[in-house]
Amino acid sequence: MLMSLMVVLPHSHSRITNDEREEQMEKNMETVSTVLTNLKNMAIDMETELGVHSEQIKLINNMVSRTDTRPALELKRDHDSLLLINWKSLTLSVI
């Protein structure tokens, strides 16, 4: 499961120096917050997409296992039939 990421930035706080550098830091923090929110949303979308793909892979694996089992059973049946025929042939030739 994806862990929740919550970014909380105080919107109303007292400024210390109230100068241009502090204003630039505020803008940078808002940018970081936006980037983190976008990353969180992308992670949630990827988790959803991976879940869909996982289900599709399970369905495909089930189909493949069924198609693998059927030829194996038919091959065993054919093999058993050949053994039976060979056994009858061997028995008939001995008599």
N, C-alpha and C positions, 0 to 999 in steps of 0.2 A: 504494500500500500504506500501511496505517496503521502509523506508527512506534510502537513499544512505549514506554509510559510507566511507569516503575517508581519508586515512592515508597518510600524506605527511611528509616525513622525508628528510631534506636537505642532499644531498650526499656530497656536497663540502662545508665545513664550517671550520672555524679556530678552532683549538683545544686550550684549555686553558692551561692545564698542560702537555698534551702529555705524560702521564704516563700509567702504566699498568691498573690502575683503570678506567681511561677514555676509554681505549681500551675495557675493559670489559663492560662498560656502553654502548658503541657503539654496541657491539655484542648483548647485552640484548635488546637494542632498535630495532635492526634488527629482533630479534626473536619475539618481541612483534608485530612488523609490519607484519611479516609472519603469526602469529597466528590470528591477526585481519583480514587479507585478507582472510584466510581460513574460519573464522567464517562468514564473509560477503558472501562468495561464498556458504557456506552451507545454510545460510538464504535465499538466492536467489533460490537455488534448492528446499528448503522446500516450499517456496511461490508458485513455479511452481507446485510442487506435490500436494499441498493443493488445488490449482485451479482445477487440473484434478479431484481430489477426490470430490470436491464440485460439479462439473458438473455431475459426475457419480451419486451422491446422488440425485441431482435434477431429473435426468432421472428415477431413481428407485422410487422416490416419485411420479412422474407423473404416472408411471405404476401402483403403488399401489393404487393411488386415482382412476384410471380408473377401476381397478378390484374391489375396494370397492363400486363404484357407480353402476356397473352393477348388482351385487347380490342384492343391496338395491332396485333397480328398479324392478327386478324380484320378490323379496319378496313382494313389494307393489302390483304388478300386481296380484300375487297369492292371497294375502290377499283380494284385491278387488274382485277377482273372487269368493273366498269363501264367502264373504259377500253377493254377488249377489246370489249365490247358496242358502245360508241360507235364504235370503229374499224370494226367490222363493219358497223354501220349506215351509217357514212359511206362505206365501200367499196361497200356494196350500193346506196346512193342514187346514187353516181357511175355505176355500170354501168347 
